[in-house]
Amino acid sequence: MGAIINASINVAKLPKEKFVEGKDGAVWYNFTVSINDETRYGNNVSFSDARTLEEREAGKSAVYFGNGKVAWIKDAQGNSGKIMLAEREEPKLDIISGTESSHIIEKADLPF
């Protein structure tokens, strides 16, 4: 699966004390990206400060510093379209005939 996400962050909100210097002198910042099915204003991606285990256990709130939206997504079958995270509609196998069906049999004529 692949996706393209367009986003922007407010760099003024990044806690400077959490910048990490790499071995090669590059400066890094760890953050968390959350993707939701639906949100207000069409944004379904948010960026927040990556909290340590100690910060989470102490109940410290994450610092939110940006948002965005999924602009394009490609699923494992190569289909492009809308992002669907919570549920995935898949064909159901009809046990009796052994064929795939896109509908669900709501009530069978079984005595149990």
C-alpha positions in Angstrom: 0.0 0.0 0.0 1.2 3.5 -0.8 0.0 7.0 0.0 0.8 10.6 -0.6 0.1 13.0 2.3 0.2 16.8 1.9 0.8 18.5 5.2 2.2 21.5 7.0 3.6 22.0 10.5 4.1 25.0 12.7 7.8 24.8 13.4 7.6 27.5 16.2 5.7 24.9 18.3 8.5 22.3 18.1 10.1 22.0 21.6 13.7 22.9 20.9 14.9 20.8 23.9 13.7 17.7 22.0 16.0 18.3 18.9 18.5 15.4 18.6 21.9 15.7 16.9 22.8 12.8 14.8 26.3 11.3 14.4 26.8 13.1 11.2 25.8 16.5 12.8 22.3 16.5 11.3 19.5 17.7 13.6 16.5 15.4 14.0 13.1 15.8 15.6 10.9 12.8 16.5 7.2 13.2 16.0 4.0 11.2 15.7 1.8 11.1 12.6 -1.9 10.1 13.1 -4.2 9.2 10.3 -8.0 9.2 10.9 -10.9 8.2 8.6 -12.7 11.5 8.8 -12.1 14.9 10.5 -13.4 18.4 10.2 -12.2 20.6 7.4 -11.1 17.7 5.2 -7.9 17.1 7.2 -7.4 13.5 8.2 -3.7 13.6 9.2 -2.2 15.2 12.3 1.3 15.7 13.6 2.2 15.8 17.3 5.2 15.6 19.5 6.5 12.0 20.1 6.1 11.5 23.8 8.3 9.2 25.8 6.9 6.4 27.9 7.5 8.4 31.0 5.6 11.4 29.5 2.7 9.2 28.6 2.6 7.5 32.0 2.7 11.0 33.7 -0.4 12.0 31.6 1.5 14.8 29.7 -0.5 15.9 26.7 1.1 15.7 23.3 2.0 19.0 21.6 0.0 19.3 18.4 1.8 21.2 15.7 0.4 20.4 12.2 -2.2 18.7 10.0 -2.8 17.6 6.5 -4.7 15.2 4.4 -4.2 12.0 2.4 -4.1 13.2 -1.2 -3.8 9.8 -2.8 -3.7 6.2 -1.7 -3.0 2.9 -3.5 -4.1 -0.4 -1.9 -2.4 -3.7 -2.1 -4.4 -4.7 -5.2 -3.2 -1.6 -7.0 -6.5 0.3 -6.8 -6.4 4.1 -6.1 -9.0 5.9 -4.2 -10.4 6.9 -0.8 -8.6 6.1 2.4 -10.4 3.4 4.4 -8.7 2.6 7.7 -11.4 1.3 10.1 -13.1 -1.2 7.9 -12.4 -2.8 4.6 -15.2 -4.0 2.4 -14.3 -7.4 1.0 -16.4 -10.0 -0.9 -18.0 -12.6 1.4 -17.7 -16.3 0.4 -21.0 -18.0 0.0 -20.5 -21.2 1.9 -23.2 -23.1 0.0 -22.1 -22.3 -3.6 -18.4 -21.6 -2.9 -18.7 -18.3 -4.8 -17.8 -14.8 -3.8 -20.7 -12.4 -3.1 -20.7 -8.7 -2.2 -23.8 -9.0 -0.1 -24.3 -10.6 3.3 -27.0 -13.2 3.9 -28.9 -11.8 6.8 -31.1 -14.7 7.7 -30.5 -18.3 6.6 -33.1 -21.0 6.6 -31.3 -22.9 9.3 -33.2 -24.3 12.3 -30.5 -23.2 14.8 
